[in-house]
Amino acid sequence: MAKQYYPAVLERDAKGIYGVWFPDFPDSIAGGATQEHAIRKAELVLAQTLDLMFEKEQGLPEPTPIANITRPRGNRFVAFILIGVDPPDPSERVNIYLPRSLITRADERAAALGMSRSSFFGLAVSSAIGWTAGGFAQITSPRSKARQIAPASKRPVGRTSGE
């Protein structure tokens, strides 16, 4: 599936805290002390939302045109932004044969990392062949990739996970 660009509304409350919400995903919101921090969080929130929808086998909505977005009364509007996201890479079921002792050790390590067997094997294979969908192997990162549309000089830099 091709990259989708979803509109978001960046606003600031009376105390100066920034918030981002998505008209197409009403339960997905993010906030931060700076607009850059709020946008980075929004990128992560959108990617996680798409991952969840993908896992539930729900279709993705068509992005709402910015001209059709209605801001609520009292909204302290800062800007409309578009956040681009590549939908998750679909998974495929495979059958493999491995020694039982290896499976036991893999299950123990997966449990220690809080992962499923499938997720652990995916991580192990990705690490072994040097491949990652997002460019970095991070256990906590969502499968979807999201990036704000902005000039390269103004793009937020840094990791979004763990902030």
C-alpha positions as CSV (number, residue, x, y, z in Angstrom):
1,M,0.0,0.0,0.0
2,A,1.3,3.5,-0.9
3,K,2.2,6.2,1.6
4,Q,-0.8,8.1,3.0
5,Y,-0.7,11.7,4.2
6,Y,-3.1,12.4,7.0
7,P,-4.0,16.0,8.2
8,A,-3.5,16.9,11.8
9,V,-4.3,20.0,13.8
10,L,-1.6,21.6,15.9
11,E,-2.9,23.7,18.7
12,R,-1.6,25.4,21.9
13,D,-3.4,25.7,25.2
14,A,-3.4,28.7,27.5
15,K,-0.4,27.3,29.4
16,G,1.7,27.0,26.2
17,I,1.4,23.2,25.8
18,Y,1.1,22.0,22.3
19,G,-1.4,19.4,21.2
20,V,-1.9,17.5,17.9
21,W,-5.1,15.7,16.9
22,F,-6.2,13.8,13.8
23,P,-9.7,14.4,12.3
24,D,-9.5,10.9,10.7
25,F,-8.5,9.2,14.0
26,P,-10.5,10.9,16.8
27,D,-8.9,8.8,19.6
28,S,-5.4,9.6,18.5
29,I,-3.9,12.7,20.1
30,A,-0.4,13.8,21.2
31,G,1.1,16.6,23.1
32,G,4.4,18.2,24.1
33,A,6.1,21.2,25.6
34,T,7.2,22.4,22.2
35,Q,5.6,22.1,18.8
36,E,8.5,19.9,17.6
37,H,8.0,17.5,20.5
38,A,4.2,17.4,20.0
39,I,4.7,16.6,16.2
40,R,7.3,13.9,16.9
41,K,4.8,12.3,19.4
42,A,2.0,12.7,16.8
43,E,4.1,10.8,14.3
44,L,4.5,7.9,16.7
45,V,0.8,8.0,17.7
46,L,-0.3,7.8,14.0
47,A,2.1,4.9,13.3
48,Q,0.8,3.0,16.4
49,T,-2.8,3.7,15.4
50,L,-2.2,2.3,11.9
51,D,-0.5,-0.8,13.4
52,L,-3.5,-1.4,15.7
53,M,-6.0,-1.0,12.8
54,F,-3.9,-3.3,10.7
55,E,-3.8,-6.0,13.4
56,K,-7.6,-5.7,13.7
57,E,-7.8,-6.0,9.9
58,Q,-9.6,-2.6,9.6
59,G,-9.3,-0.6,6.5
60,L,-7.7,2.8,6.6
61,P,-9.9,5.9,6.1
62,E,-9.2,8.2,3.2
63,P,-7.5,11.4,4.5
64,T,-9.8,14.3,5.1
65,P,-9.1,17.3,2.9
66,I,-7.8,20.2,5.0
67,A,-10.5,22.4,3.6
68,N,-13.1,20.1,5.2
69,I,-11.7,20.1,8.8
70,T,-13.9,21.9,11.3
71,R,-12.1,23.2,14.3
72,P,-14.0,23.1,17.6
73,R,-14.9,26.3,19.3
74,G,-12.2,27.6,21.6
75,N,-9.5,25.8,19.6
76,R,-6.2,27.7,19.9
77,F,-5.2,26.8,16.4
78,V,-1.5,27.0,15.4
79,A,-1.3,25.2,12.1
80,F,-2.5,22.3,9.9
81,I,0.2,19.8,9.3
82,L,0.3,16.6,7.2
83,I,1.9,13.5,8.6
84,G,3.0,10.9,6.1
85,V,2.8,7.2,7.0
86,D,3.7,4.0,5.2
87,P,1.2,1.4,6.3
88,P,2.6,-1.7,8.0
89,D,4.3,-4.4,5.9
90,P,1.8,-7.3,5.8
91,S,2.9,-10.5,7.6
92,E,2.8,-14.0,6.1
93,R,2.5,-17.3,8.0
94,V,5.4,-19.7,7.4
95,N,6.1,-23.2,8.7
96,I,9.7,-23.9,9.7
97,Y,11.3,-26.8,11.5
98,L,13.8,-26.0,14.3
99,P,15.3,-28.1,17.1
100,R,13.0,-28.1,20.1
101,S,15.7,-26.8,22.4
102,L,16.3,-23.8,20.2
103,I,12.6,-23.0,20.2
104,T,12.6,-23.3,24.0
105,R,15.5,-20.8,24.3
106,A,13.8,-18.5,21.8
107,D,10.6,-18.6,23.8
108,E,12.4,-17.8,27.0
109,R,14.3,-14.8,25.4
110,A,11.1,-13.6,23.8
111,A,9.3,-13.7,27.2
112,A,12.1,-11.8,28.8
113,L,11.7,-9.1,26.2
114,G,7.9,-9.1,26.4
115,M,7.6,-10.3,22.9
116,S,5.7,-13.1,21.1
117,R,7.5,-15.9,19.5
118,S,6.7,-14.6,16.0
119,S,7.9,-11.1,16.9
120,F,11.1,-12.5,18.4
121,F,11.8,-14.6,15.3
122,G,11.1,-11.6,13.1
123,L,13.6,-9.5,15.1
124,A,16.2,-12.3,15.1
125,V,15.9,-12.8,11.3
126,S,15.9,-9.1,10.6
127,S,19.1,-8.7,12.8
128,A,20.8,-11.6,11.1
129,I,20.3,-10.3,7.6
130,G,20.7,-6.6,8.4
131,W,17.2,-5.7,7.3
132,T,14.7,-3.4,9.0
133,A,11.5,-1.9,7.6
134,G,12.2,1.5,9.2
135,G,16.0,1.5,8.9
136,F,16.7,0.9,12.6
137,A,16.0,-2.3,14.6
138,Q,14.1,-1.1,17.7
139,I,12.0,-3.5,19.8
140,T,9.6,-0.7,20.8
141,S,9.1,0.9,17.5
142,P,5.8,0.5,15.6
143,R,5.8,-1.4,12.3
144,S,4.4,1.7,10.5
145,K,6.7,4.5,9.5
146,A,5.6,8.1,9.9
147,R,7.3,11.3,8.9
148,Q,6.1,14.9,9.1
149,I,6.2,16.8,5.8
150,A,8.5,19.7,6.4
151,P,11.7,21.0,4.8
152,A,14.7,18.9,5.7
153,S,16.2,21.8,7.7
154,K,13.1,21.9,9.9
155,R,12.4,18.2,10.4
156,P,12.6,17.1,14.0
157,V,15.7,15.0,14.7
158,G,15.9,12.2,17.2
159,R,14.0,9.1,18.3
160,T,10.3,9.3,19.0
161,S,10.1,6.2,21.2
162,G,10.7,6.6,24.9
163,E,10.1,10.4,25.0
